[in-house]
Amino acid sequence: MKYDNILPAKFLSRRNRFIAEVEIGGCTETVHVKNTGRCKELLVPGCEVWLTALDSKGRKTKYDLVAVRKSTGSLFNIDSQAPNKVMAEWLAVQGFDSIVPEYTYGDSRIDFFMQRGKEKYLMEVKGCTLEIDGVGYFPDAPTERGVRHIRELIGAKAQGFNAAIAFVIQTEGVTEVRANTAIHAEFGKALDEAIKAGVKVLFFPCRVTPDSLEITEKNRQESIMAKDIGKELHKKVQRFKNWAETNYPEITEDNDNGEWCFCTEFDEMYSAAVDMIKNYPASAADEQIIDDLLYAIARDNEAEVIVGILEDHIDWFSLLCRACLSTEYTNAKWQFAKGLRNYSGDDDLKELIFEFLAVDNEYTERMALQTLASIDPQQAEKYAEEFWDRGKYAEGTYEIEYQRIMALHVLYQIKSDSLEKYLEIAEKSDYQHLKSNAEEIRELLKTT
């Protein structure tokens, strides 16, 4: 956001929360202070301030005081309306289907309601102008209204909303905001309760000039909190690994068939993984978080619930789908190969299906071929015929039989002219499962 008609002045005194005296060109001028907070460490006699000149019709003052340079040299925007304005600008380019400011929820008006698909969000915005030793603090005066809004967000989170408190930091060089419990202990208590309830706390550092305020970095606190949750996820993954090695030492990535679904250790790992995916963006993930999530997905190969959840979180699906190809998690690979058919993102992720077709795992290849039939029928026909006799798997093995079974079903699905040819070959083969699938397809053809 930018201000028009900005001009410098020297601060003299503050009469009350709303009015100050400044010096402009050797003359004393009464101005409106656009911040009802104390700002004692900022507005000191003699400091440099900036005013914006407005249409004075109907006003008692000609100017609003909107920025100040602290004795340390740092520039602060102190306009209490600015945080909501820059947040509205930021939200407008975040891909939400709808954004409603000043949304009535419960007994309060929450700063923003947003919706993306089925997901609903509530966000309360707080401007931070109090900085001590490089750390931001809020509030700088007691705020019962702020506590009430936090309580409303806790209730909204319990009702299924994605709830967040966003601190817009109105100076440069500060990336963290803490509750100012020395000023308002109840606010700090409410903030702690909100975090425990799953309400996100977000920090938005800004670029500040005398005539502008702009968000420069999003959700640093979200990344910090995600890493804390990531540590918890890693503990749960390690606990599960220890349990699995003790109770099922013979099971490997290649022969895991998902019998974990009924143990406490799996449930805890699963819950931690889902918590990460539902409550934090993929941009907050580090390598350890990615590896732990892929491990949990690989173990969830019986129910495939986590991959199903990812369909509503396409940033996570895209990140993990790409990442799994370079790991040893075979049971994650085939789930992503299968899940690509439902991917709704607008990037080129579906092109990865050709990499899944080339992995060294027969079941993943099969799932990839089935997905390809939905993505690109013409290419699917080509690959189905290659699967029939490409020499990768030896004759007489289950791998070659099941590859041919999938090839038959894909040719049937895409209504290929080649289907009849391969049905005849299958009906004459010695593979019993292949023959029975050919017979099933013959029956289906009679009804279509």
C-alpha positions as CSV (number, residue, x, y, z in Angstrom):
1,M,0.0,0.0,0.0
2,K,1.1,3.5,-0.7
3,Y,0.2,6.9,0.8
4,D,-0.4,10.1,-1.2
5,N,0.9,13.5,-0.2
6,I,3.5,12.3,2.3
7,L,5.7,14.9,4.0
8,P,8.2,14.9,6.8
9,A,7.9,16.6,10.2
10,K,9.4,16.7,13.7
11,F,7.5,15.2,16.6
12,L,7.0,17.5,19.6
13,S,4.5,15.9,22.0
14,R,1.4,13.7,22.3
15,R,-1.6,15.2,23.9
16,N,-3.6,12.0,24.1
17,R,-4.1,8.7,22.2
18,F,-5.4,10.5,19.2
19,I,-3.7,13.9,18.9
20,A,0.0,15.0,18.7
21,E,1.9,18.2,18.1
22,V,4.5,18.3,15.3
23,E,6.7,20.9,13.7
24,I,6.3,21.5,9.9
25,G,8.5,24.2,8.3
26,G,9.0,26.0,11.7
27,C,5.3,26.0,12.6
28,T,3.5,23.8,15.1
29,E,0.7,21.7,13.7
30,T,-1.9,19.5,15.5
31,V,-2.1,16.1,13.8
32,H,-4.1,12.9,14.1
33,V,-2.1,9.8,15.3
34,K,-3.3,6.8,13.5
35,N,-2.4,4.4,16.3
36,T,-4.1,4.3,19.7
37,G,-1.3,2.2,21.2
38,R,1.2,3.8,23.6
39,C,4.2,3.9,21.1
40,K,6.3,5.5,24.0
41,E,9.5,4.1,22.6
42,L,8.8,5.5,19.2
43,L,7.1,8.9,19.6
44,V,9.8,10.8,21.6
45,P,10.3,14.6,21.3
46,G,12.4,15.5,18.4
47,C,12.1,12.3,16.4
48,E,11.5,12.3,12.7
49,V,7.9,11.5,11.6
50,W,5.9,11.4,8.4
51,L,2.5,12.8,7.8
52,T,-0.1,12.2,5.0
53,A,-2.1,15.2,4.0
54,L,-5.8,14.4,3.5
55,D,-8.9,16.3,2.5
56,S,-9.5,18.2,5.7
57,K,-13.2,18.7,5.0
58,G,-15.1,17.6,8.1
59,R,-11.9,16.9,10.0
60,K,-10.3,18.8,12.9
61,T,-6.8,18.0,11.7
62,K,-5.2,18.4,8.2
63,Y,-2.7,15.5,8.7
64,D,-2.4,11.9,9.8
65,L,0.8,10.8,11.4
66,V,1.7,7.4,9.8
67,A,5.4,6.7,10.2
68,V,8.2,7.4,12.6
69,R,12.0,6.8,12.8
70,K,13.0,5.2,16.0
71,S,16.1,6.5,17.9
72,T,17.9,3.3,16.6
73,G,17.4,4.5,13.0
74,S,14.7,1.9,12.2
75,L,11.6,3.2,10.3
76,F,8.2,2.2,11.7
77,N,4.8,2.4,10.1
78,I,2.4,3.1,12.9
79,D,-0.9,3.3,11.0
80,S,-3.2,0.9,12.7
81,Q,-5.3,0.5,9.5
82,A,-2.3,-0.4,7.4
83,P,-1.9,-4.1,8.5
84,N,-5.4,-4.9,7.2
85,K,-4.8,-3.1,4.0
86,V,-1.6,-4.9,3.2
87,M,-3.1,-8.2,4.3
88,A,-6.0,-7.6,1.9
89,E,-3.5,-7.0,-0.9
90,W,-1.5,-10.2,0.0
91,L,-4.6,-12.4,0.3
92,A,-5.9,-11.2,-3.1
93,V,-3.1,-13.0,-4.8
94,Q,-3.2,-16.2,-2.8
95,G,-5.7,-18.1,-4.9
96,F,-8.8,-17.9,-2.6
97,D,-12.2,-18.3,-4.3
98,S,-13.6,-15.6,-2.1
99,I,-12.4,-13.1,0.6
100,V,-14.8,-11.3,2.9
101,P,-13.4,-8.6,5.2
102,E,-15.0,-7.8,8.6
103,Y,-16.7,-11.1,8.8
104,T,-19.2,-11.6,11.6
105,Y,-18.5,-14.8,13.6
106,G,-20.0,-15.4,17.0
107,D,-20.0,-12.1,18.9
108,S,-17.1,-10.6,17.0
109,R,-16.1,-9.3,13.6
110,I,-13.1,-11.2,12.4
111,D,-10.8,-9.3,10.0
112,F,-11.0,-11.8,7.1
113,F,-13.0,-14.8,6.0
114,M,-11.6,-16.8,3.0
115,Q,-12.7,-19.8,1.1
116,R,-10.8,-22.1,-1.3
117,G,-12.9,-25.0,-2.5
118,K,-14.4,-26.7,0.5
119,E,-11.9,-25.2,2.9
120,K,-13.0,-22.2,5.0
121,Y,-10.6,-19.8,6.8
122,L,-10.8,-17.1,9.4
123,M,-7.9,-14.7,10.0
124,E,-7.5,-12.0,12.6
125,V,-4.8,-9.4,11.8
126,K,-2.6,-7.7,14.4
127,G,-0.1,-4.9,13.6
128,C,3.1,-5.0,15.6
129,T,5.0,-1.8,16.2
130,L,6.8,-2.7,19.5
131,E,10.3,-4.0,19.0
132,I,12.8,-4.9,21.7
133,D,16.2,-6.2,20.8
134,G,15.1,-7.4,17.4
135,V,12.0,-9.1,18.6
136,G,8.4,-7.9,18.1
137,Y,5.9,-7.8,20.9
138,F,2.2,-7.5,21.0
139,P,0.2,-5.8,22.4
140,D,1.8,-2.5,23.6
141,A,-1.4,-1.8,25.6
142,P,-4.1,-4.1,27.1
143,T,-6.5,-5.4,24.5
144,E,-9.6,-7.2,25.8
145,R,-10.9,-7.1,22.2
146,G,-7.8,-9.0,21.1
147,V,-8.4,-11.7,23.7
148,R,-12.0,-12.0,22.6
149,H,-11.1,-12.5,19.0
150,I,-8.6,-15.2,19.9
151,R,-11.3,-17.0,21.9
152,E,-13.6,-16.8,18.8
153,L,-10.8,-18.3,16.6
154,I,-10.4,-21.2,19.1
155,G,-14.1,-21.9,18.8
156,A,-14.0,-21.6,15.0
157,K,-11.1,-24.1,14.8
158,A,-13.2,-26.5,16.8
159,Q,-16.0,-26.0,14.3
160,G,-13.8,-27.0,11.4
161,F,-12.5,-23.6,10.2
162,N,-8.9,-23.1,9.4
163,A,-8.1,-20.3,11.9
164,A,-5.1,-18.0,12.0
165,I,-3.7,-15.0,13.8
166,A,-1.5,-12.9,11.5
167,F,1.0,-10.4,12.9
168,V,2.0,-7.8,10.4
169,I,5.4,-6.5,11.5
170,Q,5.4,-2.8,10.7
171,T,9.2,-2.4,10.6
172,E,12.1,-4.1,9.0
173,G,14.6,-6.6,10.5
174,V,12.0,-8.3,12.8
175,T,10.8,-11.8,12.0
176,E,9.2,-12.9,15.2
177,V,6.4,-11.6,17.5
178,R,5.9,-12.7,21.1
179,A,3.0,-12.1,23.4
180,N,3.7,-9.0,25.6
181,T,2.7,-10.7,28.9
182,A,4.2,-7.8,30.9
183,I,1.5,-5.6,29.5
184,H,-1.4,-8.1,29.1
185,A,-0.9,-11.5,30.6
186,E,-4.4,-12.6,29.5
187,F,-3.5,-12.1,25.9
188,G,-0.4,-14.3,26.2
189,K,-2.5,-17.0,27.9
190,A,-5.1,-16.9,25.2
191,L,-2.5,-17.0,22.5
192,D,-0.9,-20.1,24.1
193,E,-4.4,-21.8,24.2
194,A,-5.0,-20.9,20.6
195,I,-1.7,-22.5,19.5
196,K,-2.6,-25.7,21.4
197,A,-6.0,-25.7,19.8
198,G,-4.5,-25.7,16.3
199,V,-4.9,-22.0,15.5
200,K,-2.0,-20.9,13.3
201,V,0.2,-18.0,14.3
202,L,1.7,-16.3,11.3
203,F,4.4,-13.6,11.1
204,F,4.5,-11.2,8.1
205,P,7.6,-9.1,7.9
206,C,7.3,-6.0,5.8
207,R,9.3,-3.5,3.7
208,V,8.7,0.0,5.2
209,T,9.2,3.4,3.6
210,P,7.8,6.7,4.7
211,D,5.1,6.4,2.0
212,S,4.5,2.7,1.8
213,L,4.1,-0.7,3.6
214,E,4.5,-4.0,1.8
215,I,4.5,-7.6,3.0
216,T,7.8,-9.1,1.9
217,E,7.9,-12.6,3.5
218,K,5.0,-14.8,4.3
219,N,4.4,-17.1,7.2
220,R,7.8,-17.3,8.8
221,Q,6.2,-18.4,12.0
222,E,4.2,-21.0,10.1
223,S,7.5,-22.5,9.0
224,I,8.8,-22.3,12.6
225,M,5.7,-24.0,13.9
226,A,5.8,-26.6,11.1
227,K,9.3,-27.5,12.1
228,D,8.2,-28.0,15.7
229,I,5.4,-30.3,14.5
230,G,7.9,-31.9,12.2
231,K,10.1,-32.8,15.2
232,E,7.0,-34.5,16.8
233,L,6.3,-36.3,13.5
234,H,9.9,-37.6,13.4
235,K,9.6,-38.9,17.0
236,K,6.4,-40.8,16.0
237,V,8.1,-42.2,12.9
238,Q,11.1,-43.3,14.9
239,R,8.9,-44.9,17.5
240,F,7.0,-46.8,14.8
241,K,10.2,-47.9,13.2
242,N,11.5,-49.3,16.5
243,W,8.2,-51.1,17.1
244,A,8.2,-52.6,13.5
245,E,11.8,-53.8,13.7
246,T,11.0,-55.5,17.0
247,N,7.7,-57.1,16.0
248,Y,8.1,-57.6,12.3
249,P,11.8,-57.8,11.5
250,E,11.2,-59.8,8.4
251,I,9.1,-57.1,6.7
252,T,10.8,-54.8,4.2
253,E,9.7,-52.1,1.8
254,D,9.1,-54.8,-0.9
255,N,6.9,-57.1,1.2
256,D,5.0,-54.7,3.4
257,N,1.3,-55.3,3.0
258,G,0.0,-52.8,5.5
259,E,-0.9,-54.8,8.5
260,W,0.3,-51.9,10.7
261,C,-3.2,-50.3,10.5
262,F,-4.3,-51.7,13.9
263,C,-1.4,-50.7,16.2
264,T,-1.0,-47.7,18.4
265,E,2.4,-46.8,17.0
266,F,1.0,-46.6,13.5
267,D,-2.0,-44.5,14.7
268,E,0.2,-42.0,16.3
269,M,2.5,-41.7,13.3
270,Y,-0.6,-41.4,11.0
271,S,-2.1,-38.7,13.1
272,A,1.1,-36.6,13.2
273,A,1.4,-36.9,9.4
274,V,-2.2,-35.8,8.8
275,D,-1.8,-32.9,11.3
276,M,1.2,-31.7,9.3
277,I,-0.6,-31.9,6.0
278,K,-3.8,-30.3,7.1
279,N,-2.4,-27.4,9.2
280,Y,0.8,-26.3,7.4
281,P,1.7,-25.5,3.8
282,A,4.2,-27.6,1.8
283,S,6.5,-24.6,1.6
284,A,7.2,-25.0,5.3
285,A,8.6,-28.5,4.9
286,D,12.3,-29.4,5.2
287,E,14.0,-32.6,4.0
288,Q,13.3,-34.5,7.2
289,I,9.6,-33.6,7.2
290,I,9.4,-34.8,3.5
291,D,11.1,-38.1,4.3
292,D,9.0,-38.8,7.3
293,L,5.8,-38.0,5.5
294,L,6.8,-40.3,2.6
295,Y,7.6,-43.1,5.1
296,A,4.2,-42.7,6.8
297,I,2.5,-42.8,3.4
298,A,4.4,-45.9,2.4
299,R,3.3,-47.6,5.6
300,D,-0.3,-46.5,4.9
301,N,-0.4,-48.8,1.8
302,E,-3.4,-50.8,2.9
303,A,-5.9,-48.0,3.4
304,E,-4.2,-45.3,1.3
305,V,-5.9,-42.6,3.5
306,I,-3.0,-40.1,3.6
307,V,-2.7,-39.9,-0.2
308,G,-6.5,-39.4,-0.3
309,I,-6.2,-36.5,2.1
310,L,-3.5,-35.0,-0.2
311,E,-6.0,-34.6,-3.0
312,D,-7.4,-31.6,-1.0
313,H,-3.9,-30.3,-0.4
314,I,-2.4,-30.1,-3.8
315,D,0.7,-28.2,-2.7
316,W,1.6,-31.2,-0.5
317,F,0.7,-33.7,-3.2
318,S,2.9,-32.0,-5.8
319,L,5.9,-31.7,-3.4
320,L,5.7,-35.3,-2.2
321,C,4.9,-36.8,-5.6
322,R,8.0,-35.3,-7.0
323,A,10.1,-36.2,-4.0
324,C,9.1,-39.9,-3.7
325,L,10.7,-40.7,-7.1
326,S,14.2,-40.3,-5.7
327,T,13.5,-42.4,-2.5
328,E,13.4,-46.1,-1.7
329,Y,9.7,-45.9,-0.7
330,T,8.2,-48.2,-3.2
331,N,4.8,-48.2,-1.4
332,A,4.6,-44.5,-1.7
333,K,5.5,-44.5,-5.4
334,W,2.7,-46.6,-6.5
335,Q,0.2,-44.7,-4.4
336,F,1.3,-41.4,-6.1
337,A,1.3,-43.1,-9.5
338,K,-2.3,-44.1,-8.8
339,G,-3.3,-40.8,-7.3
340,L,-2.1,-38.7,-10.2
341,R,-5.3,-39.4,-12.1
342,N,-7.2,-37.3,-9.5
343,Y,-4.6,-34.5,-9.3
344,S,-6.3,-31.1,-9.9
345,G,-3.3,-28.8,-10.0
346,D,-2.6,-26.7,-13.0
347,D,1.1,-27.4,-13.3
348,D,2.9,-30.2,-15.3
349,L,2.9,-32.7,-12.5
350,K,1.0,-35.3,-14.5
351,E,4.0,-35.5,-16.8
352,L,5.7,-37.5,-14.0
353,I,3.5,-40.4,-14.9
354,F,6.1,-41.4,-17.5
355,E,8.8,-41.5,-14.8
356,F,6.6,-43.8,-12.7
357,L,6.2,-46.0,-15.8
358,A,10.0,-46.5,-15.8
359,V,10.6,-47.2,-12.1
360,D,12.0,-50.6,-11.1
361,N,8.9,-51.9,-9.5
362,E,6.3,-53.9,-11.3
363,Y,3.2,-52.8,-9.3
364,T,4.1,-49.1,-9.6
365,E,4.4,-49.6,-13.3
366,R,1.0,-51.1,-13.4
367,M,-0.6,-48.3,-11.4
368,A,1.1,-45.8,-13.7
369,L,-0.2,-47.5,-16.8
370,Q,-3.8,-47.4,-15.4
371,T,-3.4,-43.7,-14.6
372,L,-2.0,-43.0,-18.0
373,A,-5.3,-44.3,-19.5
374,S,-7.1,-41.5,-17.8
375,I,-4.5,-38.8,-18.6
376,D,-3.5,-39.7,-22.2
377,P,-5.3,-42.6,-23.9
378,Q,-3.2,-42.5,-27.0
379,Q,0.0,-42.9,-25.0
380,A,-1.7,-45.5,-22.9
381,E,-2.4,-47.6,-25.9
382,K,1.3,-47.5,-26.9
383,Y,2.5,-48.4,-23.4
384,A,-0.1,-51.2,-23.0
385,E,1.2,-52.9,-26.1
386,E,4.8,-52.5,-24.9
387,F,3.9,-53.9,-21.5
388,W,2.7,-57.1,-23.2
389,D,6.0,-58.1,-24.4
390,R,8.8,-55.8,-23.6
391,G,11.2,-58.3,-22.2
392,K,11.6,-56.7,-18.8
393,Y,10.2,-59.6,-16.8
394,A,10.8,-63.3,-17.5
395,E,8.1,-65.5,-19.0
396,G,6.4,-67.7,-16.4
397,T,6.6,-65.1,-13.7
398,Y,3.7,-63.4,-12.0
399,E,5.1,-60.0,-13.0
400,I,4.6,-60.6,-16.7
401,E,1.2,-62.1,-16.1
402,Y,0.0,-59.1,-14.1
403,Q,1.5,-56.6,-16.5
404,R,-0.5,-58.2,-19.3
405,I,-3.6,-58.2,-17.2
406,M,-3.3,-54.5,-16.7
407,A,-2.6,-54.0,-20.4
408,L,-5.8,-55.8,-21.3
409,H,-7.9,-53.7,-18.9
410,V,-6.3,-50.4,-20.2
411,L,-7.0,-51.4,-23.8
412,Y,-10.6,-52.1,-22.8
413,Q,-10.9,-48.8,-20.9
414,I,-9.7,-46.7,-23.8
415,K,-11.7,-48.8,-26.4
416,S,-8.6,-49.6,-28.3
417,D,-8.8,-51.3,-31.7
418,S,-6.0,-53.6,-30.6
419,L,-8.1,-55.1,-27.8
420,E,-9.4,-58.0,-29.8
421,K,-5.9,-59.1,-30.8
422,Y,-4.7,-59.3,-27.2
423,L,-7.8,-60.9,-26.0
424,E,-7.3,-63.8,-28.4
425,I,-3.6,-64.1,-27.3
426,A,-4.7,-64.1,-23.6
427,E,-7.4,-66.7,-24.2
428,K,-4.7,-69.1,-25.6
429,S,-2.1,-68.5,-22.9
430,D,-1.1,-70.7,-20.0
431,Y,-1.6,-67.9,-17.5
432,Q,-4.8,-68.7,-15.7
433,H,-5.4,-65.3,-14.2
434,L,-4.8,-63.6,-17.5
435,K,-7.3,-66.0,-19.2
436,S,-9.9,-65.4,-16.6
437,N,-9.5,-61.6,-17.0
438,A,-9.9,-61.9,-20.7
439,E,-13.1,-63.8,-20.2
440,E,-14.4,-61.1,-17.8
441,I,-13.7,-58.5,-20.5
442,R,-15.5,-60.6,-23.1
443,E,-18.5,-60.6,-20.9
444,L,-18.3,-56.8,-20.4
445,L,-18.1,-56.3,-24.1
446,K,-21.4,-58.1,-24.5
447,T,-23.2,-55.6,-22.3
448,T,-21.7,-52.5,-23.9
